[in-house]
Amino acid sequence: VNAGKDFNGQKAYAGQTVKYVMDKALQAGVKITEAEISKLAWNAKLMKGSKGFISALQKNKNVNVVFIVSTTYKPAADVIAKRVGINPKNVFATNLKIENGRVVGTKGFACGGIHKAFIVDKILAATKTPFGRMVAVGDSITDIGMMERVVKGGGLGIAFNANNDLLR
């Protein structure tokens, strides 16, 4: 991904494997339901202090709105948002095609890399927030596009518990 090579017939980008893995699992006959994905997220361990941090952000008069921009699948990201007190309408994640509760594929791009930068632009336009008042927090290579977009625009990028790929 970092070398700009092609992956599965497309220009590679960080996070693309989440789409690839789901599509391959479904092609292999694995049956996955939206409920199973949600259950995994309800049972996932939250980082200590995450609920309190989100609550403090939302109470801060200098914070307009809090969003989640995640490479994970939308049903899981929505559950995590609910668990930490963020409205799921403020969640951008990798969309799935769901039919009768069953996952039948992915819809659109995987929400990672350069696609997160595009989402930053959508958020800016929708909220009328200037870049200088935007903060992006990320922890992995899939956040590079978002972080670069925010920082280049004059905002703040925070690499939290990040791997070395994000620390540039």
Secondary structure, DSSP 8 states (H G I E B T S, - for coil): -TT--EETTEE--TTHHHHHHHHHHHHTT---BHHHHHHHHHHS---TTHHHHHHHHHH-TT-----EEEEEEHHHHHHHHHHHT--GGGEEEEEEEEETTEEEEEES--S-THHHHHHHHHHHHHHT--GGG-EEEE-SGGGHHHHHHHHHTT-EEEE-S--TTT--
